[in-house]
Amino acid sequence: MIVNLLVGGPREFLPIDIFNNMANEIWVGADLGAVRLCEAGIKPAFSVGDFDTATPKQTQLVKNMSLDLVTLPAQKDYTDTEVALLEIQKRYRPTEIRVYGATGGRIDHLLANLLSVLRLDFPLFVEKVKFYDRQNNISFYLPGEYELIQIPTMKYLSFVTLTSVKDLTLPDEKYQLFEHDAELPLAYISNEFVGKKAHFSFTEGIICVIQSKDK
């Protein structure tokens, strides 16, 4: 099962026609993301948030349209996005959680969203959560050997070590690495596919893989 989560990042970063193309899928809204789902006529399976940036009219709309509501205090230990991820896992046990609206806008929100996969019931969320926006597809990996399929519209392939990593090998990308160790988080960006597939492997750590394109 796939569950979609919309959080409150800028609209201009969302994939084009996301609401029209995915209206019949399972959606969860976090804070302003819940507002945007409801304004688009999509009823969230549930909505999460303190709704501190929503107007009273928007908050009432979310209450009226959401099938369930998890209201949070403004001061809390977890972000709205993190609570939504935990609730999705608790209610659905999905195979994949696709997160939209998590990029753009405030950098602190972006970092909190990306690092949430390490913070919440590690390692449960690492390979389950994926972030999507208009220019980027972001996935997370635990140690192993992997094959990547190039998304036709995406030119670049980047590897970001979120922890220390051992034996990172990129055998068939444009820029290769073999059994490379990284002690600190590092971003190996702007690599590219040579064909339609690419492979990578590592033996310790956590890696974020990004397929991206220019505007």
N, C-alpha and C positions, 0 to 999 in steps of 0.2 A: 504493500500500500504506500502511496505517495501522498503526503500532506503538504500543502502550500502555506507559507506564513508570510504575511505582508506587514512590514514595519514602517516606521514613519519617515524614511529618507525622502529626498526631493523627487517629485514626480518625473522630472526630465531624465532621471537615470533609469526609470523602469523600462523594461522591454516594450517595444511598440505593440499596441493592441493586446496587451496582456489580459485585460478584463474581458474583451470580446472572445479571445481565443481560448480562455481557460475558465469561463464563467461556470461551467458545470462540474468543476473539480472541487475537492475538499479544500476550503480556505479557513484559515485562522487569522485574526487581526490583532496586532499589538499597537495600542495607543492610536496615533494618527493613521496607522495602517488600517485599523478597524473602521475609522471614519471614511477612508477612501474606498474601502470595499463596499460599505453601505451606500455611499454616494453613487457608486457605480451599479447599484442594484443587486449586489451579491450579498447573500445572507451568510455571515461567518458561522461556522460550526460552533465557535465560541470566540469571544473577544477578551483581551487581557489589557490592563493598564490602569494608570492613575488618572489619565485623560486631563492632565494639568495644562496641556497646550491646546485642548479642544474648547470650542465655545459651548455654552449650555445647550444650544440647539443641536450641535454635532453630537454631544454626549447623549442627548435624548434619542437621537436617530440610532445610535449604536445600541442603546438599551432596547429600543423597539424592534430592531431587525436581527440582532444576534440571537442565535438559538440558546446560547448560554453566555454568562458574563462573569468574569473573574476580576473584581475590582480590587486594586492595590493601593496602599498608602503612598504618598509622594516620597516619603523617606523609607528606604528598604535596602536590603543587602543585595538583592538581585535586580538586574535591569528588567524592563518589561519584556524585552526579547528573550532573555534567559528564562523568565517564568513561563513564557509561551512555549519555548522548546521543551521545558520539563513537563508541562501539561500535555503537550502533543504526545510525548513519549509515554506518559502515564495512561492516556486515554486510548491511544491507537496502536502503540508499538509498531510504528511504520517502518518500512524498509528504507525510506528516504524522506528527508525534510528539505524542501526547496524554499529558500528564503529570498524574498524580494524586498527592495526598499531599505536594504541594510548598508548601502554605500552612498557616497556623496554627502554633502553637508558637513556636519561637525566631525572632525577627525577623531575626537575622543569616542564618539558613538561608533564610528567605523572600527576602531581598534577593539572596543568592548565587544562588538558583534563578532569579529573574526576570532578573538581569543576565547569566546564563550565555549567553543568546542573543547577547549582544554580545561575549562573551569567546571563544567557541569558533568558529574558522574563519569569522569574520564575512565576508560577510553570509549564509552558508549557512543558519544556523539561525533567522534572524530571522523569516521567514514560515512556517517549517516547524513550530516548536514552539508548542503551545497548552497552557495550564494550565486545569484544571477542578477545582472543588470544589463544595460543596453550595450556595454562594451566588454564585459568580463563574465566568465564562468569560473567559479572558484570551488575547488574540491580539496579534501584533506586526506592524508594517508598515514597509516601505521607501517612499520617495517614489512617489506615483502618485495615481490617482483610484479610489475604492472605493465599493461599495454594501454596506451592512450589512443583514442580515435580523434582525429582532427575534426573540429566543428567547422563546416565549410566557410563560414563567414569570419572565422578567427585566424589571424595571421601569426600571432606571437604565442610562445609557450614559455612560461616562467616557473621556476622552482624556488620556493621560499622555505628555508629551514626555520621552524618555529622553536626548536630546541637544538641542542647539540645533535649532530647526525653523523653516522659512520657509514663508510663504504658507498656513498652516493655514486651511482653509475648511470650515465646517460650515453648509451652505446650507439644510438643511431639518430640523434638529433643533429642539427646543423653545427652546434658547438658541443663537443663531447667532453665527458668526464669519466674517470675510471677509479673506483674505490677511493673516493675523495671524502675526507673527514672535515667537518665544520664544527668548531667548538662553540660558536656563538650563532644566534639567528642571523642569517644572511639571505640576500635576495639575488638569485641568479636569473636575471631578467632578459627579455628580448631574444630568447632562443627561438628556434623555429622547427617545424616539422620538415623532414626531407621528403617523405612520402605522405600517405594518408594516415599512417600509424607511427607511433613512437613508443619506445620502451624505457623504463627506468626501474632502478632497484636501490634499496638501502637496507641496512641491518639493524640500526638503532635510531630512535628519534621520531619526530613527527614532521611531515612536509606538507606544505600548501602548494598546490599546482594551479596555475592560472592560465587559461586560454583567453586571449584578449585581442582587440583590434583598435585601430585609431578610429576617430569619429568619421 
